[in-house]
Amino acid sequence: KVPVCAKLTPNITDPTVPAKAAVRGGADGLSAINTILCIIGINLETLRPMPTVEGFSEPGGYSGQAVRPIALRHVMEIARACPEVAISGMGGIETAADAIQFMLLGAHTTQICTGAMLQGYEMIEGLCRDLESFMQQRGFVSVRAIVGQSLPYFDTHAGLVERQRQAKRDHAERTNR
């Protein structure tokens, strides 16, 4: 059997819906995120969208550092919804710290495109070196041990409000003793 990894779009509200559908359909892994549909701008001289091909355009793919917060959120939500499936995270990875954040949120692997295009493939050597340094400093014996370590620290908005209330009650009890 040839392993299949489904590459998921960020151009939706709930990334868990296509993730679960891909797993039900037999995907062995999930990749998130693809580029974000965007319009770069409008040329104020010609009044046409940019970039143009013979004066016409369509929304295109946006990538790089600016998409990282969106990609991190998607990876986190997919990892929580599909914990049994390997995830490859991508979107704005330019440093080991960027890649590590994806892993902490549930990515088993990461992918780099724009970062390598901007910095050259030499960046990979530094990324690997910095990843190894992080692992040694934190006592991680494998990359797999990093995966998902930050997931338990997410909650719902209501859950955060309740945690805050409880912390205030606990503080008041300690100061009234």
FIFI-792841 format. One record per residue (C-alpha): residue in one letter; x, y, z. Coordinates in nm, 2 decimals. Example, Ala and Ser with C-alpha at 12.3 -4.5 7.8 and 13.67 -1.06 7.14 Angstrom:
NODE res     c1     c2     c3
NODE   a   1.23  -0.45   0.78
NODE   s   1.37  -0.11   0.71
This chain:
NODE res     c1     c2     c3
NODE   k   0.00   0.00   0.00
NODE   v   0.13   0.34  -0.09
NODE   p   0.10   0.59   0.20
NODE   v  -0.12   0.89   0.13
NODE   c  -0.09   1.22   0.31
NODE   a  -0.38   1.46   0.25
NODE   k  -0.28   1.83   0.23
NODE   l  -0.54   2.04   0.40
NODE   t  -0.65   2.39   0.30
NODE   p  -0.66   2.67   0.56
NODE   n  -0.94   2.84   0.36
NODE   i  -1.21   2.71   0.59
NODE   t  -1.34   2.78   0.94
NODE   d  -1.31   2.44   1.10
NODE   p  -1.00   2.25   0.99
NODE   t  -1.11   1.93   1.18
NODE   v  -1.39   1.86   0.93
NODE   p  -1.17   1.79   0.62
NODE   a  -0.91   1.63   0.85
NODE   k  -1.16   1.38   0.98
NODE   a  -1.30   1.32   0.63
NODE   a  -0.95   1.25   0.50
NODE   v  -0.88   1.00   0.78
NODE   r  -1.22   0.83   0.72
NODE   g  -1.13   0.82   0.35
NODE   g  -0.81   0.63   0.43
NODE   a  -0.54   0.90   0.45
NODE   d  -0.24   0.77   0.64
NODE   g  -0.13   1.13   0.74
NODE   l  -0.23   1.49   0.72
NODE   s  -0.04   1.80   0.60
NODE   a  -0.14   2.14   0.72
NODE   i  -0.15   2.41   0.59
NODE   n  -0.16   2.48   0.22
NODE   t  -0.13   2.84   0.11
NODE   i  -0.40   3.10   0.20
NODE   l  -0.60   3.24  -0.08
NODE   c  -0.54   3.61  -0.10
NODE   i  -0.53   3.91  -0.32
NODE   i  -0.20   4.09  -0.30
NODE   g  -0.35   4.43  -0.39
NODE   i  -0.49   4.65  -0.66
NODE   n  -0.27   4.86  -0.89
NODE   l  -0.40   5.21  -0.84
NODE   e  -0.28   5.32  -1.18
NODE   t  -0.45   5.05  -1.38
NODE   l  -0.73   4.96  -1.13
NODE   r  -0.64   4.59  -1.19
NODE   p  -0.56   4.32  -0.93
NODE   m  -0.20   4.22  -0.88
NODE   p  -0.02   4.02  -1.01
NODE   t  -0.18   4.02  -1.35
NODE   v  -0.16   3.79  -1.66
NODE   e  -0.26   4.00  -1.95
NODE   g  -0.44   4.23  -1.72
NODE   f  -0.64   3.96  -1.53
NODE   s  -0.58   3.78  -1.20
NODE   e  -0.74   3.54  -0.95
NODE   p  -0.68   3.50  -0.58
NODE   g  -0.35   3.32  -0.52
NODE   g  -0.16   3.14  -0.25
NODE   y   0.00   3.34   0.03
NODE   s   0.27   3.18   0.24
NODE   g   0.57   3.26   0.46
NODE   q   0.60   3.41   0.81
NODE   a   0.26   3.58   0.80
NODE   v   0.07   3.25   0.78
NODE   r   0.25   3.08   1.07
NODE   p  -0.01   3.18   1.34
NODE   i  -0.29   3.04   1.13
NODE   a  -0.09   2.73   1.05
NODE   l  -0.01   2.67   1.41
NODE   r  -0.38   2.69   1.50
NODE   h  -0.48   2.45   1.23
NODE   v  -0.21   2.20   1.33
NODE   m  -0.32   2.22   1.70
NODE   e  -0.69   2.17   1.62
NODE   i  -0.62   1.88   1.38
NODE   a  -0.39   1.71   1.63
NODE   r  -0.66   1.73   1.90
NODE   a  -0.92   1.60   1.66
NODE   c  -0.71   1.32   1.50
NODE   p  -0.46   1.21   1.76
NODE   e  -0.40   0.88   1.59
NODE   v  -0.28   1.03   1.26
NODE   a   0.07   1.16   1.17
NODE   i   0.06   1.53   1.09
NODE   s   0.31   1.73   0.88
NODE   g   0.31   2.09   0.97
NODE   m   0.40   2.37   0.73
NODE   g   0.34   2.74   0.69
NODE   g   0.60   3.01   0.77
NODE   i   0.87   2.78   0.91
NODE   e   1.21   2.96   0.88
NODE   t   1.39   2.86   1.20
NODE   a   1.42   2.56   1.43
NODE   a   1.21   2.75   1.68
NODE   d   0.93   2.77   1.42
NODE   a   0.95   2.40   1.35
NODE   i   0.96   2.31   1.72
NODE   q   0.64   2.51   1.78
NODE   f   0.46   2.30   1.51
NODE   m   0.59   1.98   1.68
NODE   l   0.48   2.10   2.02
NODE   l   0.13   2.14   1.88
NODE   g   0.12   1.79   1.73
NODE   a   0.31   1.79   1.40
NODE   h   0.53   1.48   1.36
NODE   t   0.72   1.63   1.08
NODE   t   0.75   1.98   0.93
NODE   q   0.80   2.11   0.58
NODE   i   0.97   2.42   0.45
NODE   c   0.94   2.59   0.12
NODE   t   0.93   2.97   0.14
NODE   g   1.20   2.97   0.41
NODE   a   1.44   2.77   0.19
NODE   m   1.35   2.98  -0.11
NODE   l   1.44   3.30   0.08
NODE   q   1.74   3.17   0.28
NODE   g   1.87   2.89   0.05
NODE   y   1.89   2.53   0.14
NODE   e   2.19   2.60   0.37
NODE   m   1.92   2.69   0.63
NODE   i   1.84   2.33   0.69
NODE   e   2.18   2.26   0.85
NODE   g   2.13   2.54   1.10
NODE   l   1.77   2.43   1.16
NODE   c   1.89   2.07   1.24
NODE   r   2.17   2.20   1.47
NODE   d   1.93   2.43   1.66
NODE   l   1.67   2.15   1.69
NODE   e   1.94   1.92   1.84
NODE   s   2.04   2.20   2.08
NODE   f   1.68   2.25   2.20
NODE   m   1.64   1.88   2.25
NODE   q   1.96   1.86   2.46
NODE   q   1.86   2.16   2.67
NODE   r   1.52   2.03   2.74
NODE   g   1.61   1.66   2.78
NODE   f   1.42   1.53   2.48
NODE   v   1.58   1.20   2.35
NODE   s   1.38   1.20   2.02
NODE   v   1.19   1.43   1.80
NODE   r   0.88   1.21   1.87
NODE   a   0.90   1.31   2.24
NODE   i   0.84   1.67   2.14
NODE   v   0.52   1.60   1.95
NODE   g   0.21   1.74   2.12
NODE   q   0.37   1.85   2.45
NODE   s   0.18   2.18   2.44
NODE   l  -0.16   2.04   2.35
NODE   p  -0.28   1.99   2.72
NODE   y  -0.25   2.36   2.78
NODE   f  -0.54   2.46   2.55
NODE   d  -0.89   2.51   2.68
NODE   t  -1.21   2.67   2.56
NODE   h  -1.29   3.04   2.63
NODE   a  -1.54   2.93   2.90
NODE   g  -1.27   2.70   3.05
NODE   l  -1.02   2.99   3.06
NODE   v  -1.28   3.21   3.24
NODE   e  -1.35   2.94   3.49
NODE   r  -0.97   2.89   3.55
NODE   q  -0.94   3.26   3.61
NODE   r  -1.23   3.26   3.86
NODE   q  -1.09   2.96   4.04
NODE   a  -0.74   3.13   4.06
NODE   k  -0.90   3.44   4.21
NODE   r  -1.10   3.23   4.47
NODE   d  -0.78   3.04   4.56
NODE   h  -0.59   3.37   4.60
NODE   a  -0.86   3.52   4.82
NODE   e  -0.86   3.21   5.04
NODE   r  -0.48   3.23   5.08
NODE   t  -0.48   3.60   5.17
NODE   n  -0.77   3.56   5.42
NODE   r  -0.59   3.30   5.62
